[in-house]
Amino acid sequence: MTKKFYIPVDNFTQLKSDSEHQFFVAVAPVDTFPTDISLSPNVREPNKRTTTFKEIVDTLIVAPDKFLSRNNGIKIAAERVTPHKDKKGAQGLWIECLEPSEDFRGHGIYDGGHTLAAFSSAKILGADLKPARVKLEIVCGASQQDVALNALAANTVSSVDRRSKINAKGGFEFIRHYLEELEVREGKHYKVAYYQNQTGVPKDNRCSVLHLCKILLCLDRVKYNFARPGMSQHPWSLTTPNLNNPDAVERMHSLLPLFPQGFWIEKQVYNLLSEYLNHPSVKGSCNLASISINSNSLLLDGTAYGFRAPEILALPIVSAFRVFLDDKYEWILPFDSFGTQVTQKLWIFVRNELKKEKGRGNNGITTVYRQPGFWGDLCMIALTERDEILATYRETPLAQKLAVY
């Protein structure tokens, strides 16, 4: 289903076009410009706290008649543009855009999101926008990939973060589709930020798609082989994968089915930390390095905790669960049979390390978490637990299958 917008214009021209593409340039009055056009193809959402945004609003208030020459304008990708002229001679453009619900996110404003948001803010502040004009550029027939590249190439005053660039190129689409299917199966909603300033998603780094990638990275049993000596034995550096690399994308595809368990482990760690902080012996204070009881932490499913912990807190524990995976990224035992037990053992070790660090007068965890030996110790604990659990299967039909572990 397409959505139509009508934009009144002073004048317009259709530039030389081919059979597949149409290009329009127009000058439009600001006071009648529709403000509900989708920002789906934009690399990020407007940030009203930036200097850029404040300067645009200031121009609209102080010198609206100079706005056309001072502003870069608005660029739109659309399915179709139909010129219109009424009986009084007033001109306008009907713009048709496919909606994101049709699995096409390439239509809408791909450059000029701050400008559009400034229109609404200036109106609220009582600015007279009748003298203001804005340049409008419209392209029809461009593919979603072409629009994404145009959005990245558009001149922007402030920098665009790496996550937004990957998202604009469609690098996270396979993750987005997987989560949509997972939400249907689980009946829950994940709040994942795919780009800069995304509305409706908490600002907590744990709600970023890059954090989701880190959870999967920690479970990469093949790339980070705990049985192989060397710096690549553990993912302690937590370098997010290059999703422009086909091999990295293929690996992430293989790891995605492990996300429910990886996220469950992280959430369980936060639950255990919450129980510890609410225990009568420590309630009202905290003897753990890097944990603050004066703020909060938010997870991907929207769960909130009344303490602030570093983003990396649970990741070494998630990583230790690699010992329960084979080289095809499959659990060697039913996850429910060991998840809770192993998480509790690993948490106790981490909790004690954070106590020691606090006792040394350090309130950060960088010195601990940056040590490969710390990650190795957690793997050894998990291996011990694994061997004990496997021993209980020796008298069962699974014994022969599990003997290789």
Secondary structure, DSSP 8 states (H G I E B T S, - for coil): -EEEEEEEESEEEE----SS-EEEEEEEESTT--S----TTSSB---TTSHHHHHHHHHHHH-GGGHHHHS--EEEEESEEEEEE-TT--EEEEEEEE-GGGT----EEEE-HHHHHHHHHHHHTT---TT-EEEEEEEES--HHHHHHHHHHS--SS---HHHHHHHTTTTHHHHHHHHHHHHHHT-----B-SBT-TTS-S-GGGBHHHHHHHHHHT-TTTS-TTS-SGGGS-TT-----TTSHHHHHHHHHHGGGHHHHHHHHHHHHHHHHHHHTSTTTTT---STT-BTTS-EE-TT--EESSB--TTTTHHHHHHGGGGB-TTS-BSS-GGGTHHHHHHHHHHHHHHHHHHHHHTT----HHHHT-HHHHHHHHHHHHHHHHHHHHTTTTSTTHHHHTT-
